[in-house]
């Protein structure tokens, strides 16, 4: 059973991994998709094809976040149906008593990070790419990224399907600038409340009978979220490094 200090460390680790995954996704979006965008219709079609699966998942993740947070969803529009080319998700009326507007907005803004990382893991499992899934697991070695790329079977459609979908999902993981502003208060509040509850269970004798179960389940949940986020970071490294290198000559054209 993890101690209170260990649980707090895991909370901070999850926050740090979420921030790192956000930065990696933004780098992939700016360095690949924006670099590939140009004046020619062919390049715009290319960017649209690259964005489509990831953006659909991104907006659907917002919708899922609103539903979990207690709000109905009024409208979900992917980027290719949005005049501004962004895509958006608009909440409707509340359906649950726990619905708090600012918290729901922040939670929905963060959902693409988690659902995207879960989708990358599921994609790797379904396509069996890479052949050794543990290479992208929590204990994966960052120095193995090049080895993973070299060992992939580029004669298999599964490899190319994984690279395409992982690039699309990975580039759309990060919240937009507006989403980021909305998500920071919710992320800070969530981390603070979780740490406060951990301290309460550790200090208050009235909660002592429930301490073991709480620590056990929270420890498992934090470890699972941490491993999924770490998997997402490793997957973005695998698809992002070669994509950034290939897209570099297109910058400024």
BELGI-V291366 format. One record per helix or strand of 3 or more residues. SS is the DSSP state (helix for helix, strand for strand). FROM is the first residue (numbers start at 1). TO is the last residue. If there is no record, write none. Layout:
SS;FROM;TO
SS;FROM;TO
This chain:
helix;4;36
helix;41;68
strand;71;77
helix;79;81
strand;88;94
helix;101;127
helix;133;136
helix;142;151
helix;157;171
helix;177;203
helix;205;250
